[in-house]
Amino acid sequence: MPTLGERIRKLRKEKNLTLAALAGDTLTKGMLSLIENNKANPSMDSLNYIAKQLEVDPAELLEEVSSRELTELANKVEKLFNSTEQTIEKICEEVIFLINPYIDRLNNSYPSAKLLDFYGRAMYFSKVEGWELYTDRAATLYEELYIAQRRVKIAIFRSFVHTTAYQYNSAIETLQKERAIIEKRFTVLDPMARLDLDYTEASTLFSIGNAERALEIIYNSIQFSIEQGILYRMEALYRLSAFYMMMTGDNEKFLYYIKKLELYDELVENEDIFAPVQYIKIHYLTTYQYAFEEALSLLERYDYAKHPIRLQFYNLEKGKALLGLKKYDEALHFLKEATFSDPLIHPFDLSLQYTGDSYLALCYQALGDKQQAFKHAKIAYNRIEILPATPYKDFIIETYEKIRSS
């Protein structure tokens, strides 16, 4: 933890001041050097003079941890969390290392709340017990400081913890309980905070099969966005709706939401939106329309290699299309490459991912390798068991029963 002398030296260097310049006519250069090296303590008059020269409040120099330090640390940690250059494990390790020396000296400020928040998350991802204590302290501080958007993020994180454990009922119960607390504490929510809650609640409601309420929330959120004149979360809401309509066989509404997504894509010209929209269309062709040639044609138009998770979906869909065209050896190659390294947590995504082994099983069966066919059918069957009902779950179970009986 920086000492008084170290804080003075740090601020002096930030302002590009020499010892002589900071000392001025009031202090000697030698005395200031002694203070900076913790070999002498300044009088209150000297401290006030130094603070004035450095353009800070004297209290900031005396604080064991200054507000400036906490702000700088919080900004540094937040930048780390938003980085995509390291693994989440490496980021969390560094975050814990950076915050550890300060954790018992935090005050009731906004930077402290952020540091407690990040510390709790880093502990969770690092599988360190006791992370809830820091998240709880951060939530309390955000409420006291009336910072709704950050408080909402904690609510979503608490729900996410259950989702990652496939505890979808607990996830929605936690989110709805948290939302009630937030809406009682904050009379007016920032529009983006509300839309974050809406999207997370709708997505989680789909996870437990409550599609009616999920679609109601999505409709109200879209209307709210239109009224507010903002596009935030619009793409995600349309995409979620399109996927659900596709699964339930409502082609008219599916095509309606796809059209909305394409219009949104034209408006924002964002490639990160463009690729998922095209993927849904390709998936619709391979899985629901059996238009394999058309799907292959679309697959070849886009470069998925830049995005690892999209590449996995690309391999899966290409393998399915080739399997549908009875090009078994080629299909086998791409289906083997559809290995998802990044974690997926929503049951729609997981169920779709797990079909990969079922398609591998069908491919092996067509090639006459019954042992490998049963092995992969069993893998998919075992994985899907804990997930809620979807057409993908039905497909996996049917494939397993078919291959087992043969």
Secondary structure by P-SEA (a helix, b strand, c coil): cccaaaaaaaaaaaacccccccccccccaaaaaaaaaccccccaaaaaaaaaaaccccccccccccaaaaaaaaaaaaaaaacccccaaaaaaaaaaaaccccccccccaaaaaaaaaaaaaaaaacccaaaaaaaaaaaaaaaacccaaaaaaaaaaaaaaaaacaaaaaaaaaaaaaaaaaaacccccaaaaaaaaaaaaaaaaaacaaaaaaaaaaaaaaaaaaaccccaaaaaaaaaaaaaaaacaaaaaaaaaaaaaaaaaacccaaaaaaaaaaaaaaaaccccaaaaaaaaaaaccccccaaaaaaaaaaaaaaaaaacaaaaaaaaaaacccccccccaaaaaaaaaaaaaaaaaaaaacaaaaaaaaaaaaaaaaccccccaaaaaaaaaaaaaaac
